[in-house]
Amino acid sequence: MVEEATVMSPDQPTGQADAASRQRVLATITGALSDVSPGPEPERTETTAEKISRPAGPAASGDVIGLFAERCADYGATVVRLSSGRATAEAARMLVDRGVRRIALPAGLLAEAGPALTNSGIEIVKDDPPLASAELDQLDGVVTACRVAIAETGTLVLDHSVNQGRRALTLVPDLHLCLVRGNQVVPDVPQAISRLYPSILAGLPLTWVSGPSATVDIELTRVEGVHGPRTLLVVIAE
């Protein structure tokens, strides 16, 4: 079918011409599809948003920390829950088991985690003055705290306060161990934003971490460690 071209008059408003062109295109498409029978309805699958919002397992019993641990593990992180008095010792054990010998530790965690790490034979490297990227890349990993953890999404949020170090410290080394206090875990994103409001007002940078760093190329091949740590360990102290 050959359609007659429409020539727009110089006096014709552009908006009217565009509307007329759209109508012609839609009429052509409708005519071409008039004898096409509709196919079967596609099978509906649960969306990611529905999976996140669906009460399941720990969520049904109100175990917010359990839900966070479950969702965080779904991303490929290693998560452990234990009493606060055992947190740093367990963190040191997990690092030693993975062959970690040199780690960066923010100044705000030296008193809390330093002794357990040192007693395990792990060398603590201070980021003061700030280490160059090449120096950070030579480390086995980094240990930090976080500002808040989100149960719904299994996400850690860092505002890079004194116990979390600067952003590069958590992005360059290949392993990140995060110490999370039980009272830092909130059910959902809105409550997390409420907790983060002072950090936002203070102009602190926010880093949102959902599992180890991962990306997918055009052939859908998953690659880890491109944009951040390849290994994420989470120790929840309750």
BAKE-654015 format. One record per residue: residue in three letters; x, y, z of N, C-alpha, C in turn. Coordinates in nm, 4 decimals. Example, Ala and Ser with C-alpha at 12.3 -4.5 7.8 and 13.67 -1.06 7.14 Angstrom:
! BAKE-654015
R   residuo        n.x        n.y        n.z       ca.x       ca.y       ca.z        c.x        c.y        c.z
R       ALA     1.3190    -0.5690     0.7800     1.2300    -0.4500     0.7800     1.3200    -0.3300     0.7800
R       SER     1.2850    -0.2250     0.7080     1.3670    -0.1060     0.7140     1.2900     0.0030     0.7870
//
This chain:
! BAKE-654015
R   residuo        n.x        n.y        n.z       ca.x       ca.y       ca.z        c.x        c.y        c.z
R       MET     0.0862    -0.1195     0.0000     0.0000     0.0000     0.0000     0.0886     0.1228     0.0000
R       VAL     0.0606     0.2133    -0.0933     0.1362     0.3375    -0.1032     0.0482     0.4501    -0.0567
R       GLU     0.0939     0.5228     0.0421     0.0139     0.6326     0.0947     0.0593     0.7638     0.0348
R       GLU    -0.0349     0.8486     0.0166    -0.0055     0.9804    -0.0392     0.0631     1.0648     0.0661
R       ALA     0.1720     1.1265     0.0303     0.2471     1.2080     0.1248     0.1686     1.3325     0.1602
R       THR     0.1819     1.3749     0.2841     0.1171     1.4972     0.3297     0.2181     1.6086     0.3307
R       VAL     0.1881     1.7152     0.2636     0.2763     1.8305     0.2583     0.2240     1.9343     0.3556
R       MET     0.3063     1.9759     0.4489     0.2637     2.0717     0.5495     0.2707     2.2123     0.4936
R       SER     0.1633     2.2839     0.5059     0.1610     2.4221     0.4601     0.2419     2.5088     0.5543
R       PRO     0.3108     2.6100     0.5014     0.3865     2.6994     0.5895     0.3001     2.7661     0.6946
R       ASP     0.1697     2.7766     0.6619     0.0783     2.8425     0.7568     0.0192     2.7460     0.8580
R       GLN     0.0432     2.6141     0.8395    -0.0157     2.5147     0.9295     0.0669     2.5041     1.0569
R       PRO     0.0058     2.5145     1.1757     0.0811     2.5051     1.3016     0.1531     2.3716     1.3138
R       THR     0.2746     2.3754     1.3670     0.3556     2.2535     1.3797     0.2853     2.1479     1.4649
R       GLY     0.2222     2.1886     1.5739     0.1543     2.0943     1.6622     0.0447     2.0180     1.5909
R       GLN    -0.0335     2.0875     1.5054    -0.1404     2.0212     1.4315    -0.0830     1.9212     1.3319
R       ALA     0.0276     1.9586     1.2660     0.0899     1.8684     1.1691     0.1410     1.7421     1.2389
R       ASP     0.2024     1.7592     1.3572     0.2517     1.6438     1.4321     0.1380     1.5518     1.4733
R       ALA     0.0276     1.6100     1.5179    -0.0879     1.5303     1.5591    -0.1451     1.4536     1.4412
R       ALA    -0.1527     1.5186     1.3242    -0.2049     1.4517     1.2049    -0.1140     1.3365     1.1638
R       SER     0.0172     1.3561     1.1745     0.1120     1.2499     1.1393     0.0977     1.1303     1.2330
R       ARG     0.0806     1.1568     1.3617     0.0635     1.0476     1.4574    -0.0618     0.9672     1.4266
R       GLN    -0.1710     1.0388     1.3943    -0.2965     0.9706     1.3633    -0.2824     0.8808     1.2410
R       ARG    -0.2092     0.9275     1.1399    -0.1891     0.8491     1.0195    -0.1078     0.7229     1.0496
R       VAL    -0.0029     0.7377     1.1322     0.0799     0.6225     1.1672    -0.0009     0.5196     1.2455
R       LEU    -0.0789     0.5673     1.3434    -0.1598     0.4765     1.4236    -0.2649     0.4054     1.3391
R       ALA    -0.3257     0.4767     1.2427    -0.4260     0.4155     1.1549    -0.3626     0.3076     1.0687
R       THR    -0.2414     0.3330     1.0221    -0.1708     0.2334     0.9407    -0.1409     0.1072     1.0212
R       ILE    -0.0930     0.1255     1.1465    -0.0625     0.0107     1.2325    -0.1884    -0.0682     1.2641
R       THR    -0.2977     0.0031     1.2943    -0.4240    -0.0636     1.3264    -0.4741    -0.1458     1.2090
R       GLY    -0.4633    -0.0880     1.0897    -0.5067    -0.1611     0.9707    -0.4235    -0.2846     0.9456
R       ALA    -0.2923    -0.2748     0.9684    -0.2041    -0.3889     0.9444    -0.2292    -0.5020     1.0429
R       LEU    -0.2786    -0.4680     1.1623    -0.3009    -0.5689     1.2662    -0.4443    -0.6177     1.2713
R       SER    -0.5288    -0.5705     1.1819    -0.6720    -0.6014     1.1908    -0.7015    -0.7501     1.1754
R       ASP    -0.6184    -0.8235     1.0979    -0.6446    -0.9654     1.0765    -0.5531    -1.0556     1.1590
R       VAL    -0.4877    -0.9991     1.2578    -0.3978    -1.0775     1.3425    -0.4727    -1.1180     1.4689
R       SER    -0.4773    -1.2484     1.4958    -0.5464    -1.2963     1.6155    -0.4538    -1.2863     1.7356
R       PRO    -0.5072    -1.2479     1.8502    -0.4219    -1.2361     1.9692    -0.3688    -1.3715     2.0136
R       GLY    -0.2434    -1.3727     2.0595    -0.1829    -1.4963     2.1065    -0.2239    -1.5250     2.2493
R       PRO    -0.1766    -1.6352     2.3040    -0.2105    -1.6700     2.4433    -0.1497    -1.5695     2.5410
R       GLU    -0.2177    -1.5510     2.6521    -0.1670    -1.4613     2.7546    -0.0346    -1.5152     2.8083
R       PRO     0.0680    -1.4281     2.8197     0.1963    -1.4758     2.8735     0.1829    -1.5160     3.0194
R       GLU     0.2588    -1.6163     3.0578     0.2559    -1.6621     3.1965     0.3130    -1.5546     3.2868
R       ARG     0.2406    -1.5193     3.3906     0.2827    -1.4124     3.4794     0.3858    -1.4641     3.5788
R       THR     0.4935    -1.3920     3.5935     0.5952    -1.4263     3.6924     0.6040    -1.3167     3.7964
R       GLU     0.6444    -1.3534     3.9147     0.6542    -1.2583     4.0244     0.7664    -1.1589     3.9997
R       THR     0.7364    -1.0318     4.0161     0.8366    -0.9281     3.9934     0.9319    -0.9209     4.1117
R       THR     1.0469    -0.8567     4.0884     1.1449    -0.8386     4.1957     1.0847    -0.7591     4.3102
R       ALA     1.0071    -0.6544     4.2770     0.9455    -0.5718     4.3812     0.8506    -0.6542     4.4673
R       GLU     0.7762    -0.7450     4.4037     0.6834    -0.8281     4.4795     0.7581    -0.9271     4.5690
R       LYS     0.8700    -0.9786     4.5185     0.9497    -1.0695     4.6005     1.0028    -0.9991     4.7237
R       ILE     1.0473    -0.8734     4.7036     1.1033    -0.7973     4.8146     0.9980    -0.7683     4.9201
R       SER     0.8739    -0.7343     4.8730     0.7695    -0.6938     4.9664     0.6938    -0.8129     5.0249
R       ARG     0.7148    -0.9319     4.9713     0.6408    -1.0486     5.0173     0.6908    -1.0951     5.1530
R       PRO     0.6032    -1.1029     5.2527     0.6457    -1.1573     5.3807     0.6850    -1.3040     5.3641
R       ALA     0.8048    -1.3386     5.4083     0.8494    -1.4767     5.3942     0.9484    -1.5081     5.5048
R       GLY     0.9439    -1.6291     5.5523     1.0403    -1.6734     5.6520     1.0426    -1.5824     5.7733
R       PRO     1.1608    -1.5264     5.8034     1.1763    -1.4435     5.9219     1.0809    -1.3251     5.9259
R       ALA     1.0414    -1.2725     5.8079     0.9544    -1.1552     5.8054     0.8205    -1.1857     5.8698
R       ALA     0.7710    -1.3073     5.8476     0.6404    -1.3433     5.9003     0.6379    -1.3424     6.0521
R       SER     0.7511    -1.3665     6.1143     0.7563    -1.3701     6.2594     0.8049    -1.2385     6.3194
R       GLY     0.8247    -1.1384     6.2346     0.8704    -1.0090     6.2833     1.0185    -1.0046     6.3133
R       ASP     1.0948    -1.1012     6.2657     1.2393    -1.1046     6.2887     1.3083    -1.0198     6.1822
R       VAL     1.3199    -0.8898     6.2099     1.3760    -0.7969     6.1117     1.5220    -0.8288     6.0840
R       ILE     1.5973    -0.8606     6.1887     1.7389    -0.8930     6.1699     1.7528    -1.0205     6.0876
R       GLY     1.6669    -1.1175     6.1136     1.6696    -1.2415     6.0366     1.6394    -1.2174     5.8899
R       LEU     1.5437    -1.1279     5.8636     1.5103    -1.0948     5.7247     1.6281    -1.0271     5.6559
R       PHE     1.6932    -0.9351     5.7273     1.8105    -0.8696     5.6686     1.9191    -0.9718     5.6362
R       ALA     1.9458    -1.0627     5.7299     2.0484    -1.1642     5.7079     2.0129    -1.2515     5.5878
R       GLU     1.8862    -1.2866     5.5752     1.8409    -1.3713     5.4649     1.8573    -1.3008     5.3307
R       ARG     1.8120    -1.1753     5.3241     1.8198    -1.1006     5.1983     1.9646    -1.0691     5.1615
R       CYS     2.0442    -1.0384     5.2612     2.1855    -1.0086     5.2371     2.2564    -1.1327     5.1826
R       ALA     2.2256    -1.2478     5.2381     2.2855    -1.3725     5.1913     2.2393    -1.4059     5.0502
R       ASP     2.1165    -1.3682     5.0153     2.0658    -1.3929     4.8805     2.1539    -1.3264     4.7751
R       TYR     2.2163    -1.2146     4.8116     2.3029    -1.1432     4.7180     2.4413    -1.2078     4.7047
R       GLY     2.4710    -1.3038     4.7913     2.6004    -1.3691     4.7850     2.6960    -1.3301     4.8960
R       ALA     2.6479    -1.2535     4.9937     2.7309    -1.2179     5.1083     2.7311    -1.3329     5.2090
R       THR     2.8361    -1.3385     5.2900     2.8424    -1.4337     5.4011     2.7993    -1.3591     5.5268
R       VAL     2.6959    -1.4081     5.5944     2.6367    -1.3372     5.7079     2.6358    -1.4271     5.8310
R       VAL     2.6764    -1.3706     5.9447     2.6672    -1.4427     6.0714     2.6000    -1.3527     6.1746
R       ARG     2.5207    -1.4148     6.2627     2.4553    -1.3434     6.3724     2.5073    -1.4009     6.5039
R       LEU     2.5470    -1.3127     6.5970     2.5942    -1.3597     6.7275     2.5853    -1.2469     6.8286
R       SER     2.6200    -1.2767     6.9518     2.6142    -1.1768     7.0575     2.7228    -1.0717     7.0370
R       SER     2.6976    -0.9527     7.0881     2.7904    -0.8415     7.0660     2.9296    -0.8699     7.1207
R       GLY     2.9380    -0.9465     7.2287     3.0680    -0.9745     7.2871     3.1571    -1.0639     7.2025
R       ARG     3.0980    -1.1325     7.1039     3.1753    -1.2253     7.0203     3.1993    -1.1709     6.8805
R       ALA     3.1488    -1.0519     6.8507     3.1500    -1.0016     6.7125     3.2902    -0.9836     6.6569
R       THR     3.3763    -0.9142     6.7299     3.5091    -0.8850     6.6754     3.5955    -1.0111     6.6671
R       ALA     3.5799    -1.1015     6.7630     3.6559    -1.2262     6.7585     3.6132    -1.3101     6.6382
R       GLU     3.4833    -1.3130     6.6112     3.4342    -1.3884     6.4957     3.4789    -1.3228     6.3656
R       ALA     3.4806    -1.1897     6.3647     3.5280    -1.1181     6.2454     3.6731    -1.1551     6.2165
R       ALA     3.7552    -1.1574     6.3211     3.8961    -1.1932     6.3035     3.9097    -1.3364     6.2527
R       ARG     3.8287    -1.4273     6.3069     3.8359    -1.5679     6.2634     3.7994    -1.5813     6.1161
R       MET     3.6943    -1.5111     6.0746     3.6506    -1.5176     5.9348     3.7596    -1.4668     5.8410
R       LEU     3.8289    -1.3621     5.8830     3.9360    -1.3072     5.7993     4.0538    -1.4040     5.7905
R       VAL     4.0932    -1.4597     5.9050     4.2056    -1.5546     5.9065     4.1735    -1.6764     5.8199
R       ASP     4.0495    -1.7259     5.8277     4.0095    -1.8421     5.7487     4.0206    -1.8164     5.5990
R       ARG     4.0113    -1.6897     5.5598     4.0207    -1.6533     5.4178     4.1603    -1.6066     5.3789
R       GLY     4.2558    -1.6272     5.4672     4.3937    -1.5939     5.4351     4.4260    -1.4463     5.4406
R       VAL     4.3417    -1.3677     5.5072     4.3654    -1.2236     5.5168     4.4783    -1.1968     5.6165
R       ARG     4.5746    -1.1163     5.5751     4.6876    -1.0840     5.6614     4.7052    -0.9339     5.6844
R       ARG     4.6591    -0.8524     5.5894     4.6715    -0.7062     5.6030     4.5377    -0.6428     5.5698
R       ILE     4.4852    -0.5669     5.6659     4.3559    -0.5025     5.6417     4.3645    -0.3545     5.6801
R       ALA     4.2780    -0.2764     5.6191     4.2623    -0.1363     5.6583     4.1523    -0.1293     5.7636
R       LEU     4.1719    -0.0453     5.8630     4.0750    -0.0299     5.9708     4.0565     0.1183     5.9991
R       PRO     3.9349     0.1716     5.9851     3.9117     0.3132     6.0131     3.9477     0.3477     6.1570
R       ALA     3.9831     0.4734     6.1792     4.0257     0.5169     6.3126     3.9191     0.4916     6.4181
R       GLY     3.7926     0.5061     6.3801     3.6841     0.4890     6.4760     3.6610     0.3463     6.5194
R       LEU     3.7280     0.2490     6.4557     3.7125     0.1082     6.4934     3.8368     0.0504     6.5597
R       LEU     3.9416     0.1312     6.5725     4.0672     0.0793     6.6271     4.0488     0.0218     6.7675
R       ALA     3.9788     0.0952     6.8546     3.9616     0.0488     6.9923     3.8703    -0.0731     6.9991
R       GLU     3.7674    -0.0790     6.9154     3.6689    -0.1865     6.9221     3.7189    -0.3165     6.8586
R       ALA     3.7776    -0.3055     6.7409     3.8145    -0.4259     6.6662     3.9645    -0.4503     6.6596
R       GLY     4.0443    -0.3493     6.6878     4.1886    -0.3616     6.6752     4.2505    -0.4763     6.7530
R       PRO     4.2215    -0.4906     6.8835     4.2852    -0.5972     6.9620     4.2572    -0.7373     6.9090
R       ALA     4.1321    -0.7661     6.8721     4.0986    -0.9002     6.8235     4.1709    -0.9305     6.6932
R       LEU     4.1825    -0.8310     6.6069     4.2507    -0.8519     6.4792     4.4005    -0.8726     6.5005
R       THR     4.4599    -0.7880     6.5854     4.6032    -0.7981     6.6124     4.6370    -0.9312     6.6781
R       ASN     4.5538    -0.9747     6.7736     4.5781    -1.1020     6.8419     4.5670    -1.2212     6.7476
R       SER     4.4979    -1.2018     6.6340     4.4845    -1.3093     6.5354     4.5961    -1.3064     6.4321
R       GLY     4.6915    -1.2160     6.4512     4.8045    -1.2084     6.3598     4.7794    -1.1262     6.2356
R       ILE     4.6718    -1.0473     6.2357     4.6392    -0.9641     6.1198     4.7025    -0.8257     6.1372
R       GLU     4.7718    -0.7796     6.0370     4.8336    -0.6473     6.0410     4.7296    -0.5407     6.0069
R       ILE     4.7215    -0.4399     6.0920     4.6276    -0.3298     6.0702     4.7007    -0.2146     6.0014
R       VAL     4.6459    -0.1716     5.8896     4.7037    -0.0606     5.8145     4.6126     0.0603     5.8310
R       LYS     4.6676     0.1712     5.8821     4.5889     0.2924     5.9031     4.5832     0.3760     5.7753
R       ASP     4.4697     0.4333     5.7539     4.4492     0.5190     5.6364     4.4755     0.6653     5.6722
R       ASP     4.5866     0.6900     5.7386     4.6206     0.8252     5.7834     4.7720     0.8431     5.7816
R       PRO     4.8236     0.9200     5.6840     4.7508     0.9923     5.5783     4.6845     0.8959     5.4805
R       PRO     4.5888     0.9471     5.4007     4.5143     0.8592     5.3092     4.6058     0.7788     5.2170
R       LEU     4.5795     0.6500     5.2107     4.6575     0.5616     5.1250     4.6237     0.5875     4.9781
R       ALA     4.7233     0.5740     4.8925     4.7004     0.5865     4.7488     4.6218     0.4651     4.7000
R       SER     4.5587     0.4787     4.5845     4.4781     0.3692     4.5298     4.5612     0.2421     4.5136
R       ALA     4.6855     0.2568     4.4677     4.7719     0.1395     4.4497     4.7990     0.0710     4.5832
R       GLU     4.8124     0.1498     4.6910     4.8355     0.0927     4.8239     4.7106     0.0212     4.8744
R       LEU     4.5938     0.0808     4.8500     4.4684     0.0166     4.8893     4.4502    -0.1155     4.8154
R       ASP     4.4927    -0.1181     4.6904     4.4761    -0.2377     4.6093     4.5642    -0.3528     4.6588
R       GLN     4.6691    -0.3199     4.7316     4.7605    -0.4227     4.7833     4.7108    -0.4833     4.9141
R       LEU     4.6093    -0.4243     4.9741     4.5547    -0.4768     5.0989     4.4704    -0.6008     5.0726
R       ASP     4.4575    -0.6855     5.1755     4.3720    -0.8033     5.1627     4.2244    -0.7684     5.1829
R       GLY     4.1978    -0.6588     5.2517     4.0592    -0.6226     5.2747     4.0469    -0.5033     5.3675
R       VAL     3.9228    -0.4740     5.4069     3.8924    -0.3621     5.4955     3.7805    -0.4051     5.5899
R       VAL     3.7857    -0.3558     5.7125     3.6798    -0.3787     5.8112     3.6185    -0.2441     5.8460
R       THR     3.4860    -0.2336     5.8373     3.4178    -0.1088     5.8708     3.2915    -0.1380     5.9510
R       ALA     3.2322    -0.0311     6.0016     3.0966    -0.0359     6.0546     3.0043     0.0140     5.9434
R       CYS     2.8778     0.0379     5.9754     2.7850     0.0972     5.8792     2.6970     0.1971     5.9532
R       ARG     2.6167     0.2701     5.8799     2.5241     0.3656     5.9424     2.3885     0.3023     5.9667
R       VAL     2.3414     0.2218     5.8706     2.2113     0.1566     5.8837     2.2100     0.0355     5.7907
R       ALA     2.1261    -0.0634     5.8237     2.1075    -0.1815     5.7400     1.9582    -0.1987     5.7151
R       ILE     1.9214    -0.2337     5.5918     1.7805    -0.2388     5.5514     1.7381    -0.3836     5.5305
R       ALA     1.6400    -0.4279     5.6094     1.5971    -0.5675     5.6030     1.5292    -0.6013     5.4713
R       GLU     1.4400    -0.5161     5.4246     1.3642    -0.5434     5.3019     1.4538    -0.5756     5.1837
R       THR     1.5624    -0.5023     5.1723     1.6470    -0.5132     5.0535     1.7826    -0.5772     5.0806
R       GLY     1.8140    -0.6090     5.2058     1.9438    -0.6667     5.2377     2.0588    -0.5725     5.2088
R       THR     2.0357    -0.4436     5.2332     2.1316    -0.3399     5.1942     2.2002    -0.2774     5.3151
R       LEU     2.3303    -0.2569     5.3039     2.4075    -0.1804     5.4016     2.4233    -0.0386     5.3481
R       VAL     2.4119     0.0597     5.4368     2.4343     0.1977     5.3953     2.5438     0.2569     5.4832
R       LEU     2.6479     0.3084     5.4194     2.7585     0.3734     5.4897     2.7525     0.5233     5.4631
R       ASP     2.7742     0.6036     5.5689     2.7834     0.7483     5.5478     2.9277     0.7970     5.5664
R       HIS     3.0185     0.7003     5.5822     3.1627     0.7267     5.5886     3.2021     0.8174     5.7049
R       SER     3.1362     0.7915     5.8182     3.1763     0.8550     5.9435     3.3076     0.7928     5.9897
R       VAL     3.3538     0.8326     6.1081     3.4873     0.7946     6.1535     3.5061     0.6431     6.1666
R       ASN     3.3976     0.5678     6.1907     3.4118     0.4223     6.2046     3.3889     0.3472     6.0732
R       GLN     3.3768     0.4231     5.9642     3.3539     0.3609     5.8335     3.4605     0.3977     5.7300
R       GLY     3.5366     0.5022     5.7571     3.6420     0.5405     5.6639     3.5881     0.6066     5.5384
R       ARG     3.6791     0.6589     5.4584     3.6381     0.7259     5.3345     3.5902     0.6233     5.2312
R       ARG     3.5227     0.6714     5.1291     3.4588     0.5823     5.0331     3.5590     0.4906     4.9627
R       ALA     3.6741     0.5431     4.9232     3.7724     0.4616     4.8518     3.8163     0.3410     4.9343
R       LEU     3.8135     0.3567     5.0653     3.8573     0.2488     5.1544     3.7675     0.1261     5.1414
R       THR     3.6405     0.1470     5.1080     3.5462     0.0352     5.0980     3.5211    -0.0086     4.9545
R       LEU     3.5841     0.0571     4.8590     3.5607     0.0228     4.7188     3.6812    -0.0421     4.6504
R       VAL     3.8027    -0.0114     4.6962     3.9215    -0.0617     4.6262     3.9648    -0.2010     4.6731
R       PRO     3.9791    -0.2256     4.8047     4.0188    -0.3611     4.8474     3.9185    -0.4673     4.8021
R       ASP     3.9657    -0.5894     4.7848     3.8827    -0.6949     4.7265     3.7877    -0.7599     4.8265
R       LEU     3.8060    -0.7321     4.9561     3.7205    -0.7918     5.0588     3.6753    -0.6829     5.1555
R       HIS     3.5476    -0.6859     5.1898     3.4910    -0.5898     5.2851     3.4160    -0.6669     5.3932
R       LEU     3.4584    -0.6497     5.5171     3.3852    -0.7061     5.6306     3.3172    -0.5913     5.7036
R       CYS     3.1869    -0.6016     5.7197     3.1092    -0.4944     5.7837     3.0516    -0.5433     5.9161
R       LEU     3.0787    -0.4684     6.0218     3.0228    -0.4963     6.1534     2.8918    -0.4192     6.1685
R       VAL     2.7843    -0.4899     6.1937     2.6512    -0.4292     6.2037     2.5956    -0.4531     6.3432
R       ARG     2.5506    -0.3485     6.4092     2.4826    -0.3641     6.5378     2.3350    -0.3950     6.5134
R       GLY     2.2796    -0.4776     6.5987     2.1407    -0.5166     6.5801     2.0448    -0.3989     6.5731
R       ASN     2.0714    -0.2938     6.6519     1.9798    -0.1793     6.6520     1.9965    -0.0890     6.5302
R       GLN     2.0893    -0.1246     6.4412     2.1042    -0.0489     6.3172     2.0183    -0.1044     6.2044
R       VAL     1.9581    -0.2208     6.2261     1.8769    -0.2835     6.1225     1.7340    -0.2288     6.1290
R       VAL     1.6864    -0.1743     6.0175     1.5502    -0.1215     6.0087     1.4722    -0.2027     5.9057
R       PRO     1.3385    -0.2010     5.9139     1.2595    -0.2863     5.8238     1.2660    -0.2476     5.6765
R       ASP     1.2609    -0.1155     5.6465     1.2442    -0.0776     5.5064     1.3216     0.0500     5.4722
R       VAL     1.3151     0.0881     5.3449     1.3902     0.2039     5.2952     1.3435     0.3354     5.3580
R       PRO     1.2116     0.3623     5.3697     1.1703     0.4889     5.4321     1.2288     0.5084     5.5728
R       GLN     1.2319     0.4012     5.6526     1.2887     0.4148     5.7865     1.4398     0.4351     5.7801
R       ALA     1.5026     0.3768     5.6799     1.6461     0.3986     5.6614     1.6742     0.5446     5.6271
R       ILE     1.5937     0.6012     5.5396     1.6106     0.7418     5.5015     1.5949     0.8315     5.6229
R       SER     1.4995     0.7970     5.7105     1.4805     0.8740     5.8329     1.6055     0.8706     5.9196
R       ARG     1.6677     0.7528     5.9303     1.7923     0.7405     6.0079     1.9068     0.8191     5.9419
R       LEU     1.9038     0.8231     5.8093     2.0126     0.8866     5.7343     1.9969     1.0378     5.7222
R       TYR     1.8826     1.0905     5.7657     1.8558     1.2333     5.7460     1.9656     1.3231     5.8034
R       PRO     2.0144     1.2976     5.9254     2.1240     1.3820     5.9764     2.2497     1.3748     5.8896
R       SER     2.2789     1.2573     5.8378     2.3959     1.2422     5.7507     2.3775     1.3217     5.6221
R       ILE     2.2540     1.3197     5.5695     2.2243     1.3938     5.4468     2.2394     1.5435     5.4715
R       LEU     2.1861     1.5909     5.5835     2.1966     1.7337     5.6165     2.3419     1.7752     5.6343
R       ALA     2.4225     1.6837     5.6855     2.5646     1.7135     5.7069     2.6463     1.7041     5.5782
R       GLY     2.5827     1.6619     5.4695     2.6527     1.6516     5.3418     2.7456     1.5332     5.3313
R       LEU     2.7227     1.4293     5.4132     2.8094     1.3110     5.4077     2.7749     1.2253     5.2860
R       PRO     2.8746     1.1645     5.2240     2.8464     1.0760     5.1096     2.7829     0.9464     5.1583
R       LEU     2.6911     0.8926     5.0814     2.6244     0.7677     5.1175     2.6604     0.6595     5.0161
R       THR     2.7029     0.5444     5.0666     2.7312     0.4297     4.9807     2.6353     0.3177     5.0183
R       TRP     2.5593     0.2716     4.9197     2.4592     0.1659     4.9412     2.5169     0.0352     4.8887
R       VAL     2.5260    -0.0645     4.9751     2.5912    -0.1909     4.9395     2.4896    -0.3041     4.9504
R       SER     2.4600    -0.3662     4.8372     2.3720    -0.4833     4.8354     2.4514    -0.6008     4.7811
R       GLY     2.5209    -0.6697     4.8682     2.6010    -0.7845     4.8285     2.7349    -0.7448     4.7702
R       PRO     2.8149    -0.8437     4.7315     2.9432    -0.8158     4.6682     2.9228    -0.7390     4.5390
R       SER     3.0237    -0.6638     4.4973     3.0150    -0.5903     4.3719     2.9970    -0.6869     4.2558
R       ALA     2.8998    -0.6598     4.1693     2.8748    -0.7484     4.0555     2.8160    -0.6690     3.9402
R       THR     2.8451    -0.7129     3.8203     2.7883    -0.6516     3.7013     2.7673    -0.7600     3.5975
R       VAL     2.6851    -0.7310     3.4978     2.6560    -0.8268     3.3911     2.6845    -0.7596     3.2574
R       ASP     2.7607    -0.8282     3.1713     2.7934    -0.7681     3.0425     2.6813    -0.7931     2.9422
R       ILE     2.7033    -0.7542     2.8178     2.5979    -0.7611     2.7166     2.5563    -0.9052     2.6878
R       GLU     2.6438    -1.0009     2.7187     2.6116    -1.1422     2.6987     2.5566    -1.2067     2.8258
R       LEU     2.5219    -1.1231     2.9241     2.4618    -1.1674     3.0502     2.5550    -1.2564     3.1316
R       THR     2.6839    -1.2310     3.1178     2.7826    -1.3012     3.1991     2.8090    -1.2196     3.3249
R       ARG     2.7845    -1.2787     3.4400     2.8020    -1.2089     3.5672     2.9505    -1.2020     3.6033
R       VAL     2.9956    -1.0814     3.6356     3.1346    -1.0611     3.6755     3.1348    -0.9889     3.8099
R       GLU     3.2106    -1.0413     3.9057     3.2154    -0.9803     4.0387     3.3478    -0.9087     4.0609
R       GLY     3.3429    -0.8035     4.1413     3.4639    -0.7328     4.1789     3.5058    -0.6213     4.0849
R       VAL     3.4218    -0.5830     3.9892     3.4599    -0.4791     3.8931     3.4505    -0.3407     3.9566
R       HIS     3.3430    -0.3156     4.0299     3.3183    -0.1830     4.0844     3.3373    -0.1759     4.2354
R       GLY     3.3881    -0.2804     4.2954     3.4045    -0.2820     4.4400     3.4477    -0.4201     4.4864
R       PRO     3.4378    -0.4455     4.6166     3.4848    -0.5735     4.6720     3.4154    -0.6954     4.6113
R       ARG     3.4945    -0.7964     4.5849     3.4419    -0.9226     4.5324     3.3781    -1.0060     4.6437
R       THR     3.4239    -0.9840     4.7672     3.3756    -1.0618     4.8816     3.3194    -0.9685     4.9872
R       LEU     3.1965    -0.9969     5.0324     3.1331    -0.9185     5.1389     3.1007    -1.0105     5.2558
R       LEU     3.1542    -0.9775     5.3730     3.1265    -1.0509     5.4967     3.0524    -0.9571     5.5909
R       VAL     2.9453    -1.0073     5.6516     2.8640    -0.9248     5.7417     2.8525    -0.9949     5.8757
R       VAL     2.8952    -0.9272     5.9812     2.8852    -0.9801     6.1167     2.7836    -0.8944     6.1916
R       ILE     2.6715    -0.9551     6.2304     2.5653    -0.8834     6.3013     2.5788    -0.9100     6.4506
R       ALA     2.6009    -0.8049     6.5261     2.6164    -0.8168     6.6710     2.4854    -0.7772     6.7381
R       GLU     2.4214    -0.8723     6.8054     2.2904    -0.8468     6.8675     2.3035    -0.8307     7.0177
//
